[in-house]
Amino acid sequence: MAQTNRSRVNDACNLSVIALVVVLAALLYIFGAAMSGDTLQLTKSIRGAEIFDTRDLP
C-alpha cells in the first residue's frame, strides 16, 4: 500500500517530536546534574570547563 503525502507528513512530524523530546530530556539531565551539585563529574566530561566552588565563601 502506497503512502500518501499526508501520512508522510505525519511520520515526519512524529519523528521530529520524538527527536525534540530526546533533546529536551538530555538538557534536563545535564541541568539537573549541574544544579544538584554533581558538577565535578559533569565538568570532567566537558573539556576546558572550570569549577567555581562558592559553598565555603562567607
Phi, psi and omega per residue, in radians:
M1 nan 2.205 -3.093
A2 -1.330 2.529 3.100
Q3 -1.446 2.485 3.060
T4 -1.531 2.957 3.120
N5 -1.097 -0.632 -3.118
R6 -1.130 -0.717 -3.132
S7 -1.220 -0.549 3.068
R8 -1.190 -0.683 3.096
V9 -1.146 -0.732 3.105
N10 -1.096 -0.711 3.096
D11 -1.102 -0.721 3.125
A12 -1.144 -0.706 3.115
C13 -1.146 -0.744 3.111
N14 -1.080 -0.732 3.140
L15 -1.151 -0.699 3.139
S16 -1.207 -0.609 3.086
V17 -1.166 -0.715 3.113
I18 -1.123 -0.734 3.112
A19 -1.116 -0.696 3.110
L20 -1.117 -0.730 3.120
V21 -1.103 -0.708 3.130
V22 -1.131 -0.764 3.130
V23 -1.123 -0.768 3.133
L24 -1.142 -0.631 3.086
A25 -1.145 -0.682 3.101
A26 -1.143 -0.748 3.102
L27 -1.125 -0.696 3.098
L28 -1.097 -0.703 3.110
Y29 -1.119 -0.786 -3.115
I30 -1.125 -0.836 3.136
F31 -1.184 -0.595 3.082
G32 -1.140 -0.725 3.100
A33 -1.153 -0.676 3.131
A34 -1.182 -0.706 -3.114
M35 -1.312 -0.427 -3.110
S36 -1.426 -0.112 3.119
G37 1.696 0.116 3.120
D38 -1.557 0.717 -3.053
T39 -1.311 -0.413 -3.127
L40 -1.121 -0.858 3.106
Q41 -1.157 -0.672 -3.138
L42 -1.173 -0.694 -3.123
T43 -1.227 -0.596 3.114
K44 -1.096 -0.499 -3.122
S45 -1.473 -0.160 3.141
I46 -1.949 2.007 -3.090
R47 -1.178 2.280 3.068
G48 1.497 0.036 -3.133
A49 -1.438 2.609 3.128
E50 -2.090 2.642 3.123
I51 -1.840 2.270 3.030
F52 -1.984 1.773 -3.111
D53 -1.573 1.906 -3.106
T54 -1.905 0.240 -3.093
R55 -1.234 -0.481 -3.086
D56 -1.692 0.043 3.139
L57 -1.389 2.568 3.140
P58 -1.211 nan nan
